[in-house]
């Protein structure tokens, strides 16, 4: 899912920096800056869809992340365990290119080890909250599975040959359930945005 979605986006939105940075959006008066956006792209906490301006896409995802984290803060899911947190930190640093790249990122954006650990914590808290609110999975009916199969035939080919639905049904049902859960969460985030004060300055 794209949530990519920071209470203080990447910990680098202090007023002193705002004076030197471009504010691309505000969510309930809190800024999302160009530096925040570039750091999010470098850390892989937002997706890079093909054919879309990466900055614009990242800003939209950070707006959503901010909105979701505000909900997380309201309901306070359990804190992640240390093993999961350390694993998430390792995954983020790996996407960045390894520990040797952290210093360069901190120099250019202000995001270092402390902020990366907070981002990892937020990732896990978001995941925990979404699983708590929407379940870790959504049930898909036989009709959902069949419809998914028909709409995504290329996903059910092996060496160019289409797998019969009778064999592909379990996989199609699982994929349909993932798609349904994504749609439910998308609608929820859309409603959060409608209730929030969001200003976009990047256009």
KAGI-V704747 format. One record per pair of residues at least 4 apart in sequence whose C-alpha atoms are under 8 Angstrom apart, sorted by sequence separation. I is the first residue (numbers start at 0). GAP is how many residues later the second one is. D is the distance in whole Angstrom. If there is no record, write none. Layout:
# KAGI-V704747
i=I gap=GAP d=D
i=I gap=GAP d=D
This chain:
# KAGI-V704747
i=5 gap=4 d=6
i=7 gap=4 d=7
i=8 gap=4 d=7
i=12 gap=4 d=6
i=13 gap=4 d=6
i=14 gap=4 d=7
i=15 gap=4 d=7
i=16 gap=4 d=6
i=17 gap=4 d=7
i=25 gap=4 d=5
i=26 gap=4 d=7
i=31 gap=4 d=6
i=32 gap=4 d=6
i=33 gap=4 d=6
i=34 gap=4 d=6
i=35 gap=4 d=6
i=36 gap=4 d=6
i=37 gap=4 d=6
i=38 gap=4 d=6
i=39 gap=4 d=6
i=40 gap=4 d=7
i=47 gap=4 d=8
i=51 gap=4 d=8
i=52 gap=4 d=6
i=53 gap=4 d=6
i=54 gap=4 d=6
i=55 gap=4 d=6
i=56 gap=4 d=6
i=57 gap=4 d=6
i=58 gap=4 d=6
i=59 gap=4 d=6
i=60 gap=4 d=6
i=61 gap=4 d=6
i=62 gap=4 d=6
i=63 gap=4 d=6
i=64 gap=4 d=6
i=65 gap=4 d=6
i=66 gap=4 d=7
i=67 gap=4 d=6
i=68 gap=4 d=6
i=69 gap=4 d=6
i=70 gap=4 d=7
i=71 gap=4 d=6
i=79 gap=4 d=6
i=80 gap=4 d=6
i=81 gap=4 d=6
i=82 gap=4 d=6
i=83 gap=4 d=6
i=84 gap=4 d=6
i=85 gap=4 d=6
i=86 gap=4 d=6
i=87 gap=4 d=6
i=88 gap=4 d=6
i=89 gap=4 d=6
i=90 gap=4 d=6
i=91 gap=4 d=6
i=92 gap=4 d=6
i=93 gap=4 d=5
i=96 gap=4 d=6
i=97 gap=4 d=7
i=98 gap=4 d=8
i=99 gap=4 d=8
i=100 gap=4 d=6
i=101 gap=4 d=6
i=102 gap=4 d=6
i=103 gap=4 d=6
i=104 gap=4 d=6
i=105 gap=4 d=4
i=106 gap=4 d=8
i=110 gap=4 d=6
i=111 gap=4 d=6
i=112 gap=4 d=6
i=113 gap=4 d=6
i=114 gap=4 d=6
i=115 gap=4 d=6
i=116 gap=4 d=6
i=117 gap=4 d=6
i=118 gap=4 d=6
i=119 gap=4 d=6
i=120 gap=4 d=6
i=121 gap=4 d=6
i=122 gap=4 d=6
i=123 gap=4 d=6
i=124 gap=4 d=6
i=125 gap=4 d=6
i=126 gap=4 d=6
i=127 gap=4 d=6
i=128 gap=4 d=6
i=129 gap=4 d=6
i=130 gap=4 d=4
i=131 gap=4 d=7
i=133 gap=4 d=8
i=139 gap=4 d=6
i=140 gap=4 d=6
i=141 gap=4 d=6
i=142 gap=4 d=6
i=143 gap=4 d=6
i=144 gap=4 d=6
i=145 gap=4 d=6
i=146 gap=4 d=6
i=147 gap=4 d=6
i=148 gap=4 d=6
i=151 gap=4 d=7
i=152 gap=4 d=7
i=156 gap=4 d=5
i=157 gap=4 d=7
i=162 gap=4 d=7
i=163 gap=4 d=6
i=164 gap=4 d=5
i=167 gap=4 d=6
i=168 gap=4 d=6
i=169 gap=4 d=6
i=170 gap=4 d=6
i=171 gap=4 d=6
i=172 gap=4 d=6
i=173 gap=4 d=6
i=174 gap=4 d=6
i=175 gap=4 d=6
i=176 gap=4 d=6
i=177 gap=4 d=6
i=178 gap=4 d=6
i=179 gap=4 d=6
i=180 gap=4 d=6
i=181 gap=4 d=6
i=182 gap=4 d=6
i=183 gap=4 d=6
i=184 gap=4 d=6
i=185 gap=4 d=6
i=186 gap=4 d=6
i=187 gap=4 d=6
i=188 gap=4 d=6
i=189 gap=4 d=6
i=190 gap=4 d=6
i=191 gap=4 d=6
i=192 gap=4 d=8
i=7 gap=5 d=7
i=11 gap=5 d=7
i=12 gap=5 d=6
i=17 gap=5 d=7
i=25 gap=5 d=4
i=26 gap=5 d=8
i=31 gap=5 d=7
i=39 gap=5 d=5
i=40 gap=5 d=6
i=48 gap=5 d=7
i=51 gap=5 d=7
i=71 gap=5 d=7
i=79 gap=5 d=6
i=92 gap=5 d=5
i=93 gap=5 d=8
i=95 gap=5 d=7
i=104 gap=5 d=7
i=105 gap=5 d=4
i=110 gap=5 d=7
i=129 gap=5 d=7
i=130 gap=5 d=5
i=139 gap=5 d=7
i=156 gap=5 d=4
i=157 gap=5 d=7
i=162 gap=5 d=6
i=192 gap=5 d=7
i=24 gap=6 d=6
i=25 gap=6 d=6
i=39 gap=6 d=6
i=40 gap=6 d=7
i=47 gap=6 d=6
i=92 gap=6 d=6
i=95 gap=6 d=8
i=104 gap=6 d=6
i=105 gap=6 d=5
i=129 gap=6 d=8
i=130 gap=6 d=8
i=155 gap=6 d=6
i=156 gap=6 d=6
i=23 gap=7 d=7
i=24 gap=7 d=5
i=40 gap=7 d=8
i=104 gap=7 d=7
i=148 gap=7 d=8
i=155 gap=7 d=6
i=22 gap=8 d=6
i=23 gap=8 d=6
i=24 gap=8 d=7
i=48 gap=8 d=8
i=153 gap=8 d=8
i=22 gap=9 d=6
i=23 gap=9 d=5
i=47 gap=9 d=7
i=92 gap=9 d=7
i=102 gap=9 d=7
i=152 gap=9 d=7
i=22 gap=10 d=4
i=23 gap=10 d=6
i=46 gap=10 d=8
i=47 gap=10 d=8
i=101 gap=10 d=6
i=21 gap=11 d=6
i=22 gap=11 d=6
i=46 gap=11 d=7
i=101 gap=11 d=7
i=20 gap=12 d=6
i=21 gap=12 d=6
i=45 gap=12 d=6
i=155 gap=12 d=7
i=20 gap=13 d=7
i=21 gap=13 d=8
i=40 gap=13 d=8
i=20 gap=14 d=7
i=17 gap=15 d=8
i=45 gap=15 d=6
i=45 gap=16 d=7
i=148 gap=16 d=7
i=37 gap=17 d=7
i=40 gap=17 d=7
i=12 gap=18 d=7
i=36 gap=18 d=7
i=39 gap=18 d=7
i=12 gap=19 d=7
i=145 gap=19 d=8
i=148 gap=19 d=8
i=12 gap=20 d=7
i=148 gap=20 d=8
i=36 gap=21 d=6
i=7 gap=22 d=8
i=8 gap=22 d=8
i=36 gap=22 d=6
i=8 gap=23 d=6
i=11 gap=23 d=8
i=12 gap=23 d=8
i=145 gap=23 d=7
i=148 gap=23 d=6
i=11 gap=24 d=7
i=91 gap=24 d=8
i=144 gap=24 d=7
i=147 gap=24 d=6
i=36 gap=25 d=8
i=147 gap=25 d=8
i=9 gap=26 d=6
i=145 gap=26 d=7
i=8 gap=27 d=6
i=31 gap=27 d=7
i=88 gap=27 d=7
i=144 gap=27 d=5
i=145 gap=27 d=8
i=147 gap=27 d=8
i=88 gap=28 d=6
i=91 gap=28 d=7
i=144 gap=28 d=4
i=147 gap=28 d=6
i=9 gap=29 d=8
i=143 gap=29 d=7
i=144 gap=29 d=8
i=9 gap=30 d=8
i=31 gap=30 d=8
i=144 gap=30 d=8
i=31 gap=31 d=8
i=88 gap=31 d=6
i=141 gap=31 d=7
i=144 gap=31 d=6
i=84 gap=32 d=8
i=87 gap=32 d=5
i=140 gap=32 d=7
i=143 gap=32 d=6
i=87 gap=33 d=8
i=139 gap=33 d=6
i=24 gap=34 d=7
i=139 gap=34 d=7
i=23 gap=35 d=7
i=84 gap=35 d=6
i=26 gap=36 d=7
i=84 gap=36 d=6
i=87 gap=36 d=8
i=139 gap=36 d=6
i=139 gap=37 d=5
i=24 gap=38 d=8
i=138 gap=38 d=6
i=26 gap=39 d=7
i=84 gap=39 d=7
i=137 gap=39 d=5
i=26 gap=40 d=8
i=83 gap=40 d=8
i=136 gap=40 d=7
i=137 gap=40 d=7
i=139 gap=40 d=8
i=3 gap=41 d=6
i=79 gap=41 d=7
i=136 gap=41 d=7
i=2 gap=42 d=8
i=3 gap=42 d=5
i=78 gap=42 d=8
i=137 gap=42 d=7
i=2 gap=43 d=7
i=3 gap=43 d=7
i=137 gap=43 d=6
i=1 gap=44 d=7
i=79 gap=44 d=6
i=136 gap=44 d=7
i=1 gap=45 d=7
i=79 gap=45 d=7
i=78 gap=46 d=7
i=44 gap=47 d=8
i=77 gap=47 d=8
i=133 gap=47 d=8
i=43 gap=48 d=7
i=76 gap=48 d=7
i=42 gap=49 d=6
i=42 gap=50 d=7
i=77 gap=50 d=8
i=43 gap=51 d=6
i=76 gap=51 d=7
i=133 gap=51 d=8
i=42 gap=52 d=6
i=43 gap=52 d=7
i=76 gap=52 d=6
i=8 gap=53 d=7
i=41 gap=53 d=8
i=42 gap=53 d=5
i=68 gap=53 d=7
i=71 gap=53 d=7
i=41 gap=54 d=6
i=71 gap=54 d=7
i=4 gap=56 d=6
i=5 gap=56 d=7
i=3 gap=57 d=5
i=4 gap=57 d=5
i=8 gap=57 d=7
i=68 gap=57 d=7
i=71 gap=57 d=6
i=2 gap=58 d=6
i=3 gap=58 d=6
i=4 gap=58 d=6
i=7 gap=58 d=8
i=67 gap=58 d=7
i=1 gap=59 d=7
i=2 gap=59 d=7
i=4 gap=59 d=4
i=5 gap=59 d=6
i=6 gap=59 d=6
i=3 gap=60 d=7
i=4 gap=60 d=1
i=5 gap=60 d=5
i=2 gap=61 d=6
i=3 gap=61 d=6
i=4 gap=61 d=4
i=2 gap=62 d=5
i=4 gap=62 d=6
i=6 gap=62 d=6
i=4 gap=63 d=6
i=5 gap=63 d=6
i=6 gap=63 d=7
i=4 gap=64 d=7
i=38 gap=66 d=7
i=38 gap=70 d=6
i=37 gap=71 d=8
i=38 gap=72 d=7
i=35 gap=73 d=7
i=34 gap=74 d=6
i=11 gap=97 d=7
i=11 gap=98 d=6
i=10 gap=99 d=8
i=11 gap=99 d=7
i=10 gap=100 d=7
i=9 gap=101 d=7
i=10 gap=104 d=6
i=9 gap=105 d=7
i=9 gap=109 d=7
i=5 gap=113 d=7
i=5 gap=116 d=7
i=67 gap=121 d=7
i=66 gap=122 d=8
i=67 gap=124 d=8
i=63 gap=125 d=7
i=66 gap=125 d=7
i=66 gap=126 d=7
i=63 gap=129 d=8
i=66 gap=129 d=8
i=62 gap=135 d=8
i=55 gap=146 d=7
i=27 gap=168 d=6
i=28 gap=168 d=7
i=26 gap=169 d=7
i=27 gap=169 d=5
i=28 gap=169 d=8
i=26 gap=170 d=6
i=27 gap=170 d=6
i=25 gap=171 d=8
i=26 gap=171 d=5
i=25 gap=172 d=6
i=26 gap=172 d=7
i=24 gap=173 d=7
i=25 gap=173 d=5
i=24 gap=174 d=5
i=25 gap=174 d=7
i=24 gap=175 d=4
i=23 gap=176 d=6
i=24 gap=176 d=5
i=23 gap=177 d=5
i=24 gap=177 d=7
i=22 gap=178 d=7
i=23 gap=178 d=5
i=22 gap=179 d=8
i=0 gap=181 d=7
